[in-house]
Amino acid sequence: MTLDNASVNDVFVDMLKIQLNLNNALYSDGEFFHVRCCAHILNSIVQEGLKEIDEPIFKVCESIKYVRGSQVRKQKFLECVRQVSLESKKDLRQDVPTRWNSTFLMLESALFYHHAFLHLKLNYSNYKHCPSEEEWGKVEKISKLLSVFYDATLVFSGAKYPTSNLYFSQVFLIEFTLRQKMQSAYAFIQRMTRQIYEKFEKYWSDHSLILAMAVILDPRYKFQFVEYCYKKLNRYGSTESMHIRDYMFSLFNQYMLASSKTPTTSTSTHGDMETATSSETSEACRKADAFKDFDTFESFDFVTMAQKSQLELYLDEPRVDRKSNLDVLYFWKVNQF
């Protein structure tokens, strides 16, 4: 069950879990029953970071309000756009204070026209809130950082494809980016990312066990991807990846016991698993440069067992090409191990 982090939802989930556990309807006593809404968490942690850079964002917001304030100002701005040789097809976006992604879209649209805003300042003295060149530079760096969160929001909000198997990679990219940006040469980026990272640690320090298992069940990634991500984050001495593996096998054993089925060693039958994916997913994959060395990554933690379960047979099979447009649900519909 996916809900946001309102306290009333926690009370509701606890009551529902008690009722379901009375009927033995949940695995692991419902430990994985409740998953926080990823998009809601993203909004919460990014809003924390935006507090650190109020001034440049305020000026961009006021600049757009100024231009959109009257038809005369719009015409003046369009004239400035033409004078700096820009196309005027891109809309100026106004942000919504409660939705950080609207702030990103506002900054992105303003950056496109930032030379026009500078020209507007030179020609119209009543325009008071134009960011300086230094502030425009800050806005550009902020926008690049926020783009990682925006891409993740698009992936999490998808409605035409399963998203649970995409969660782990997106959260990994966010943490990987935050760790890099905390070493930035720019003090304001360091402050911003530290604020975000503190909030990130509160919600996602364990990267959610159940959703980490979901990426393992994506044949393009499997357990090696979880191991790869933790090593990429320099967690060489940690036991997170094996902890996830142990939990996954525990859940699998509970499932097998409940379904009263004996593990088989049947070979898999691969059907036509490729389908067209959404533009959001394709775009996210294209931008995921942090994964480029995963294709040559090899796990050293697997051991060969004489008698293997269905889960182990699946994990031992070669991964599907990471860049393929795979329908994960269809894969599991046509394959058995």
C-alpha positions in Angstrom: 0.0 0.0 0.0 1.4 3.4 -1.0 0.5 6.4 1.1 2.2 9.7 2.0 3.8 10.3 5.4 0.8 11.9 7.1 0.4 10.6 10.7 -3.2 9.7 10.1 -2.1 7.3 7.4 0.3 5.6 9.8 -2.6 5.0 12.2 -4.8 3.7 9.5 -2.1 1.3 8.2 -1.4 0.0 11.7 -5.0 -0.8 12.2 -5.4 -2.5 8.8 -2.2 -4.6 9.3 -3.6 -5.9 12.6 -6.8 -7.0 10.9 -5.0 -8.6 8.0 -2.5 -10.4 10.3 -5.3 -11.9 12.2 -6.2 -13.7 9.0 -2.6 -14.5 8.2 -3.0 -12.5 5.0 0.4 -10.7 5.0 3.9 -12.0 4.6 6.5 -11.1 7.3 3.7 -9.8 9.5 3.1 -6.9 7.1 6.6 -5.5 7.4 6.5 -4.5 3.7 2.8 -3.7 3.5 3.2 0.1 3.7 5.4 2.0 1.2 5.8 5.8 1.4 4.8 7.8 -1.7 8.0 8.4 -3.5 6.8 11.5 -5.3 5.6 13.0 -2.0 9.0 12.3 -0.4 10.8 13.9 -3.3 8.7 17.0 -2.9 9.6 17.1 0.9 13.3 16.7 0.5 13.7 19.2 -2.4 11.7 21.8 -0.6 14.2 21.6 2.2 17.1 22.4 -0.1 15.3 25.3 -1.9 15.2 27.2 1.4 19.0 27.7 1.0 18.8 29.6 -2.2 15.7 31.8 -1.8 17.1 35.0 -3.3 17.9 34.0 -6.9 14.6 32.0 -7.1 12.7 34.9 -5.7 14.1 37.2 -8.4 13.3 34.8 -11.2 9.7 34.4 -9.8 9.2 38.2 -9.6 10.7 38.6 -13.1 8.1 36.2 -14.5 5.3 37.9 -12.5 6.4 41.2 -13.9 6.3 40.0 -17.5 3.0 38.2 -17.2 1.5 41.1 -15.2 0.0 42.9 -18.3 -0.3 42.5 -22.0 1.9 45.6 -22.5 4.8 44.0 -20.6 4.4 40.8 -22.5 4.8 42.6 -25.7 7.8 44.5 -24.4 9.4 41.2 -23.4 8.7 39.6 -26.7 10.4 42.5 -28.4 13.4 41.9 -26.2 13.3 38.2 -27.1 13.4 39.1 -30.8 16.3 41.5 -30.2 18.5 38.8 -28.6 17.6 36.4 -31.4 15.6 33.9 -29.4 12.5 32.0 -30.4 9.4 32.9 -28.4 7.7 29.5 -28.6 8.7 28.4 -25.1 6.3 29.5 -22.4 7.4 31.3 -19.2 6.3 29.0 -16.4 5.1 30.4 -13.0 5.9 28.3 -10.0 3.5 26.9 -7.4 5.0 27.2 -3.9 3.8 23.8 -2.8 5.1 21.9 -5.8 8.9 22.0 -6.2 8.8 20.6 -9.7 6.9 23.7 -10.9 9.9 25.7 -9.5 12.3 23.6 -11.6 10.1 24.2 -14.7 10.0 27.9 -13.9 13.8 28.1 -13.6 14.3 26.1 -16.8 12.0 28.4 -18.8 13.6 31.5 -17.3 17.1 30.3 -18.2 16.1 30.0 -21.8 15.1 33.7 -21.8 17.7 35.0 -19.4 19.4 37.2 -22.1 16.0 38.7 -22.9 15.5 39.5 -19.2 18.8 41.3 -19.1 17.8 43.2 -22.2 14.5 44.1 -20.5 16.4 45.5 -17.5 18.5 47.8 -19.7 15.5 49.2 -21.5 12.8 49.4 -18.8 13.7 51.1 -15.5 10.6 49.9 -13.7 11.7 46.3 -14.0 13.4 45.9 -10.6 14.0 42.2 -10.0 16.3 41.0 -12.7 18.9 38.5 -11.4 22.5 39.5 -11.9 24.8 37.5 -14.2 26.2 35.8 -11.0 22.7 34.9 -9.9 21.8 33.6 -13.3 24.9 31.3 -13.0 23.5 30.1 -9.6 20.1 29.5 -11.2 21.7 27.4 -13.9 23.6 25.2 -11.4 20.5 24.8 -9.2 18.4 23.8 -12.3 21.0 21.1 -13.2 20.8 19.7 -9.7 17.0 19.8 -9.6 16.8 18.0 -13.0 17.8 14.7 -11.4 14.8 15.0 -9.0 12.5 16.0 -11.8 13.5 13.0 -14.0 12.9 10.8 -11.0 9.4 12.4 -10.4 8.5 11.7 -14.1 9.5 8.0 -13.6 7.7 7.6 -10.3 4.6 9.2 -11.7 4.3 7.0 -14.7 0.8 5.5 -15.3 1.4 3.3 -18.4 4.2 1.1 -17.1 5.1 -0.5 -13.8 7.2 1.7 -11.6 8.3 -0.4 -8.6 11.2 -1.9 -10.6 12.4 1.6 -11.5 12.5 3.0 -7.9 15.8 1.7 -6.8 17.8 3.0 -9.7 16.3 6.5 -9.4 16.9 6.7 -5.7 20.5 5.5 -6.3 21.0 8.3 -8.9 19.7 10.9 -6.4 22.1 9.8 -3.7 25.0 9.4 -6.1 24.4 13.0 -7.4 24.0 14.5 -3.9 27.2 12.9 -2.7 29.0 14.4 -5.7 27.4 17.9 -5.3 28.3 18.0 -1.6 31.9 18.3 -2.9 31.0 21.1 -5.3 33.4 24.1 -5.6 30.3 26.3 -5.0 29.4 26.9 -1.4 25.7 27.5 -2.1 25.5 24.1 -3.9 27.2 22.5 -0.9 24.7 24.0 1.5 21.7 23.1 -0.6 22.8 19.5 -1.1 23.6 19.0 2.5 20.1 20.2 3.5 18.6 17.8 0.9 20.8 14.9 2.0 19.8 15.2 5.6 16.2 14.8 4.6 17.1 12.1 2.1 18.8 10.1 4.9 15.6 10.3 7.0 13.4 8.7 4.4 15.7 6.7 2.1 18.8 5.7 3.9 17.9 2.0 3.4 16.6 2.5 -0.1 13.5 0.5 0.9 13.9 -3.2 1.1 10.8 -4.2 -0.8 11.5 -1.9 -3.7 15.1 -3.0 -3.9 13.7 -6.5 -4.3 11.6 -5.2 -7.2 14.6 -4.2 -9.2 16.1 -7.6 -8.6 13.0 -9.1 -10.3 13.8 -7.0 -13.4 15.8 -9.4 -15.6 17.9 -6.5 -16.9 19.3 -5.8 -13.4 18.9 -8.6 -10.9 20.8 -8.8 -7.6 24.0 -7.6 -9.3 22.5 -4.2 -9.8 21.8 -3.8 -6.1 25.4 -4.9 -5.2 26.8 -2.6 -7.9 24.9 0.4 -6.6 26.1 0.0 -3.0 29.7 -0.4 -4.2 29.3 2.6 -6.4 28.4 4.5 -3.3 31.6 3.3 -1.6 29.8 1.0 0.8 32.3 -1.7 0.4 32.3 -2.8 4.0 28.5 -2.8 4.3 26.1 -5.7 4.3 23.2 -3.9 2.8 23.1 -5.9 -0.4 23.3 -9.3 1.3 20.7 -8.1 3.8 18.3 -7.5 0.9 19.2 -10.9 -0.6 18.4 -12.6 2.7 15.1 -10.8 3.1 14.2 -11.7 -0.5 14.9 -15.4 0.0 12.9 -15.3 3.3 9.9 -13.8 1.5 10.3 -16.4 -1.3 10.3 -19.2 1.2 7.2 -17.9 2.9 5.5 -17.7 -0.5 6.5 -21.2 -1.4 5.2 -22.5 2.0 1.9 -20.6 1.6 1.4 -21.8 -2.0 2.4 -25.4 -1.1 4.5 -25.7 -4.2 7.8 -27.5 -4.6 10.6 -25.5 -6.3 11.1 -26.8 -9.8 14.1 -26.7 -12.1 12.2 -26.1 -15.4 13.9 -24.1 -18.0 12.7 -20.7 -18.9 10.8 -19.9 -22.1 11.4 -16.4 -23.3 8.7 -14.8 -25.3 8.7 -11.5 -27.1 9.2 -9.3 -24.1 10.1 -6.0 -25.8 7.4 -3.3 -25.9 7.4 0.4 -26.5 8.0 2.2 -23.2 7.0 5.7 -22.2 9.1 8.6 -23.2 9.8 9.3 -19.6 11.4 5.9 -19.0 13.5 6.2 -22.2 14.6 9.6 -21.3 15.6 8.6 -17.8 17.6 5.6 -19.2 19.3 7.9 -21.7 20.4 10.2 -18.9 21.5 7.5 -16.5 25.3 7.8 -17.3 26.0 6.6 -13.7 25.0 3.1 -14.9 27.3 2.8 -17.9 29.9 0.7 -16.1 27.2 -1.7 -14.7 27.2 -3.5 -18.1 30.7 -4.9 -17.3 30.1 -5.3 -13.6 30.4 -8.8 -12.2 29.2 -10.0 -8.8 31.5 -12.1 -6.7 29.1 -12.8 -3.9 27.1 -15.6 -5.5 27.7 -19.2 -4.5 26.8 -22.3 -6.5 24.4 -24.6 -4.8 23.7 -28.2 -5.8 19.9 -27.9 -5.4 18.5 -24.5 -6.5 15.1 -22.9 -5.9 13.2 -21.1 -8.6 14.4 -17.8 -7.3 18.1 -18.9 -7.5 17.5 -20.3 -11.0 16.2 -16.9 -12.1 19.1 -15.0 -10.4 21.6 -17.3 -12.1 20.3 -16.7 -15.6 22.1 -14.1 -17.7 20.7 -10.6 -17.5 18.7 -9.2 -20.3 20.3 -6.3 -22.1 19.9 -3.3 -19.8 19.0 -1.0 -22.7 16.2 -3.1 -24.0 12.7 -1.8 -23.8 11.4 -4.6 -21.6 7.8 -5.1 -20.3 8.6 -6.5 -16.9 5.1 -7.7 -16.2 5.0 -9.6 -19.6 8.3 -11.2 -18.8 7.0 -12.8 -15.7 3.8 -13.7 -17.4 5.5 -15.8 -20.1 8.5 -17.1 -18.1 8.8 -19.8 -15.4 11.9 -21.1 -13.7 
